[in-house]
Amino acid sequence: MTLTKKIGYAIATVFVVIQFIRPTRNTGEAEGQNFIATKYALPTEVQSILKQSCYDCHSNQTHYPWYASVQPIGWWIQYSHVNEGKQHLNFSEFATYSDKRAKHKLEEIGDEIKEGGMPLGTYTFMHPEATLSEQQAKAIMDWAASVGNIIHVEKKPGDK
């Protein structure tokens, strides 16, 4: 057997073995008791946009495409998109955020959308329906700004 065949068999074996090492999937409830709408106004239009463009990475429920079952792609989706996305912002747990953190997250939502950072290009490449139109982006930015403006954050001595 040639060295090339041995390397080919080794690569194929590794590829098959890694198919059995799967990350835990994000299959919780997107709109449970700590969902953002339980504490802050969320218009139906904005909720629909968020559901289509944001929830897969920023809620407790992800709808996985078929290719997420193929490793190492599934690992990349779970760890780089879903887990990291939920770390930064989780609409399913938003009601647990302090007023200060909620206000900051709403500001970040507006900034990310305004700068074109969200949704990620690596997500919209495979999910073109998640790409925000100018009107959708404006609706989210206006909503985030309006909700952020009504959150009262008390300054403590020493806060800037």
C-alpha positions, -999 to 999 in steps of 0.1 A, spaced: 0 0 0 14 34 -10 19 63 15 -8 83 -4 -34 55 2 -25 52 38 -29 89 43 -62 88 24 -75 60 46 -64 78 78 -82 110 67 -113 91 58 -113 72 92 -109 105 111 -137 120 92 -160 91 100 -150 90 137 -157 127 142 -192 123 130 -200 107 163 -187 136 183 -215 161 183 -221 193 203 -251 197 224 -278 214 204 -296 246 214 -332 233 214 -348 251 244 -377 275 244 -372 307 224 -400 326 241 -402 314 277 -406 332 310 -375 354 305 -382 363 269 -376 400 261 -413 407 255 -422 397 291 -404 429 303 -401 452 273 -425 462 245 -418 441 213 -440 450 183 -451 420 162 -433 434 132 -400 436 151 -405 402 167 -410 387 133 -378 402 119 -359 391 150 -373 355 147 -362 354 110 -328 370 113 -316 367 149 -331 339 169 -309 311 156 -279 326 173 -295 349 199 -322 328 216 -325 294 234 -338 278 202 -319 272 170 -333 257 138 -304 237 125 -299 232 88 -290 197 75 -253 205 71 -250 212 109 -251 174 113 -218 171 94 -187 176 115 -166 198 118 -192 222 103 -216 214 131 -190 223 157 -182 256 139 -219 265 138 -225 256 175 -194 272 190 -188 301 167 -223 312 160 -248 298 185 -229 297 218 -209 329 211 -241 347 199 -260 337 230 -230 349 252 -233 384 236 -271 386 235 -299 362 243 -335 373 236 -348 343 255 -330 355 287 -332 392 281 -357 398 310 -330 386 334 -306 414 324 -302 443 348 -315 476 335 -280 488 328 -271 457 308 -304 457 289 -299 494 279 -263 486 268 -275 456 248 -302 476 231 -276 502 221 -253 474 208 -282 460 187 -286 494 170 -249 499 165 -243 464 151 -272 467 126 -262 502 116 -226 491 110 -238 460 90 -222 436 116 -254 417 121 -266 393 109 -232 378 102 -223 374 65 -214 338 72 -250 332 83 -268 352 56 -246 334 30 -266 302 37 -297 320 49 -303 348 25 -338 353 39 -322 366 71 -306 395 53 -322 427 66 -337 452 42 -332 489 49 -368 490 62 -363 460 85 -330 474 98 -346 507 105 -375 491 123 -351 472 147 -329 502 153 -359 524 160 -374 498 184 -341 493 202 -336 530 206 -371 536 219 -370 508 244 -335 518 254 -347 553 261 -374 542 285 -351 521 306 -341 542 336 -306 535 349 -297 551 382 -262 564 384 -243 554 415 -217 577 431 -185 573 411 -203 562 378 -194 583 348 
